[in-house]
Structure formats: C-alpha cells, structure tokens
C-alpha cells in the first residue's frame, strides 16, 4: 500500500533528475543498446508465454 503511493509523490523534476542520473551512469551510446536488449527480452518472454499452453497440452496427451 505504501509502495504504490510513493509514485504519487514523484513530480516532473524528479523524473528529469532520474533521467539525467541514468544518462550520466550509462552514457548516451549505451542507453539505446540497453533498451534494445530490454525490448528483445520482453518479446522473448511474450513468445514463451504464448507457446507454453501448447507445450502443456502436448505433454498431457503423451502421458
């Protein structure tokens, strides 16, 4: 309950400061690479979650 309310207290300037901190930590060239990796990871997760029910059905029919 408390954790969900913490996002209500973050204003636009805090987002700017967080963004600048990330930019300073990773640099301008690393951020696109990180986002590409994150996007491909999410895509793989979605594909795996879509394939799972079919695999379960095949295993049940073989048993």
C-alpha positions in Angstrom: 0.0 0.0 0.0 2.8 2.4 0.9 4.9 1.4 -2.1 2.1 2.2 -4.5 1.6 5.6 -3.0 5.3 6.6 -3.4 4.8 7.2 -7.2 2.2 9.9 -6.4 4.9 12.0 -4.7 7.3 11.9 -7.7 7.0 15.1 -9.7 8.2 16.0 -13.1 11.5 17.4 -11.8 12.3 14.2 -10.1 11.8 12.3 -13.3 14.2 14.7 -15.0 16.8 14.2 -12.3 16.5 10.4 -12.5 16.8 10.6 -16.3 20.0 12.7 -16.1 21.4 10.3 -13.5 20.8 7.4 -15.8 22.4 9.3 -18.7 25.5 10.1 -16.6 25.8 6.5 -15.4 25.4 4.7 -18.7 26.3 7.3 -21.3 24.5 8.3 -24.4 25.7 5.4 -26.5 24.8 2.6 -24.1 21.2 3.6 -23.5 19.9 2.5 -27.0 21.8 -0.8 -26.5 20.1 -1.3 -23.1 16.7 -0.5 -24.5 17.2 -2.9 -27.4 18.1 -5.7 -25.0 15.2 -4.9 -22.8 12.8 -4.9 -25.8 14.1 -8.2 -27.1 13.9 -9.7 -23.6 10.2 -8.7 -23.4 9.5 -10.0 -26.8 11.1 -13.4 -26.0 9.1 -13.5 -22.7 5.8 -12.9 -24.6 6.6 -15.5 -27.2 7.5 -18.0 -24.5 4.3 -17.3 -22.6 2.2 -17.8 -25.7 3.9 -21.1 -26.6 3.6 -22.6 -23.1 -0.1 -23.7 -23.2 0.5 -25.7 -26.4 3.5 -27.5 -24.8 1.5 -28.4 -21.8 -1.3 -29.8 -23.9 1.1 -32.0 -25.9 2.8 -33.3 -22.7 -0.6 -34.2 -21.2 -1.7 -36.0 -24.4 1.6 -38.0 -24.5 1.2 -39.2 -20.8 
